[in-house]
Amino acid sequence: DEDESVCIAACSTLCNIGEKAATPEVIATMLKAMGGGVWFNRKAACEALGSIGEKAATPEVIDALIHAMGDEDDSIRTSACITLRNIGEKAATPEVIAALVHAMEDEYEIVRTKACKS
C-alpha cells in the first residue's frame, strides 16, 4: 500500500505472526515493499521477512537482502544483516557471505556488529 502507516502496521503484524505468515503472497508483498519507497517501509518489510525466518529463504528474498546490504541507509543494511541471521543456514550462499564480509567494513558500527553476528 502507498500509505506508509498501513505498510508499517501490516509489517508489524506480520512480525508478530512470524513463521505462520510465510505464504508466497506475503513474501511477494514484502519483496515489493523492500524494492522501493521510503526507508522505513523497506526496513519494516525486511524485519517482517526476518520474523518469518527460515521459511522466507527463497532465492528472491536472499537476492533482495544482498541488494539491501548495499542500501544507502544504514538501518536497511543493519536490518538485512539481522534478517539473514534469522533466516539461518539456508541463506549461507557465497554471495551472502561476500556481502556480510563487505558489511564488516561498513562505516557504521551497528552494521559491522550485526554483520559479525550473522
PEWOHU-V454595 format. One record per backbone hydrogen bond with DSSP energy under -1.0 kcal/mol. NH is the residue of the N-H (numbers start at 1). CO is the residue of the C=O. E is the energy in kcal/mol with one decimal. If there is no record, write none. Layout:
# PEWOHU-V454595
nh->NH co->CO e->E
nh->NH co->CO e->E
This chain:
# PEWOHU-V454595
nh->7 co->3 e->-2.1
nh->8 co->4 e->-2.5
nh->9 co->5 e->-2.2
nh->10 co->6 e->-2.6
nh->11 co->7 e->-2.5
nh->12 co->8 e->-2.4
nh->13 co->9 e->-2.2
nh->14 co->10 e->-2.4
nh->15 co->11 e->-2.1
nh->16 co->12 e->-1.7
nh->17 co->13 e->-1.9
nh->18 co->14 e->-2.4
nh->21 co->18 e->-2.2
nh->22 co->19 e->-2.0
nh->23 co->21 e->-2.4
nh->27 co->23 e->-2.6
nh->28 co->24 e->-2.4
nh->29 co->25 e->-2.1
nh->30 co->26 e->-2.5
nh->31 co->27 e->-2.3
nh->32 co->28 e->-2.1
nh->33 co->29 e->-2.2
nh->34 co->30 e->-2.1
nh->35 co->31 e->-1.1
nh->42 co->38 e->-1.8
nh->43 co->39 e->-2.7
nh->44 co->40 e->-2.0
nh->45 co->41 e->-2.3
nh->46 co->42 e->-2.1
nh->47 co->43 e->-2.5
nh->48 co->44 e->-2.1
nh->49 co->45 e->-2.2
nh->50 co->46 e->-1.9
nh->51 co->47 e->-1.9
nh->52 co->48 e->-1.6
nh->53 co->49 e->-1.4
nh->56 co->53 e->-2.5
nh->57 co->54 e->-1.8
nh->58 co->56 e->-2.6
nh->62 co->58 e->-2.6
nh->63 co->59 e->-2.4
nh->64 co->60 e->-2.3
nh->65 co->61 e->-2.5
nh->66 co->62 e->-2.2
nh->67 co->63 e->-2.3
nh->68 co->64 e->-2.4
nh->69 co->65 e->-1.5
nh->70 co->67 e->-1.6
nh->71 co->68 e->-1.8
nh->77 co->73 e->-1.9
nh->78 co->74 e->-2.6
nh->79 co->75 e->-2.3
nh->80 co->76 e->-2.5
nh->81 co->77 e->-1.8
nh->82 co->78 e->-2.2
nh->83 co->79 e->-2.8
nh->84 co->80 e->-2.4
nh->85 co->81 e->-2.0
nh->86 co->82 e->-2.4
nh->87 co->83 e->-2.3
nh->88 co->84 e->-1.8
nh->91 co->88 e->-2.4
nh->92 co->89 e->-2.0
nh->93 co->91 e->-2.4
nh->97 co->93 e->-2.6
nh->98 co->94 e->-2.3
nh->99 co->95 e->-2.1
nh->100 co->96 e->-2.6
nh->101 co->97 e->-2.5
nh->102 co->98 e->-2.3
nh->103 co->99 e->-2.2
nh->104 co->100 e->-1.2
nh->105 co->102 e->-1.8
nh->106 co->103 e->-1.9
nh->112 co->108 e->-2.0
nh->113 co->109 e->-3.0
nh->114 co->110 e->-2.4
nh->115 co->111 e->-2.4
nh->116 co->112 e->-2.1
nh->117 co->113 e->-1.6
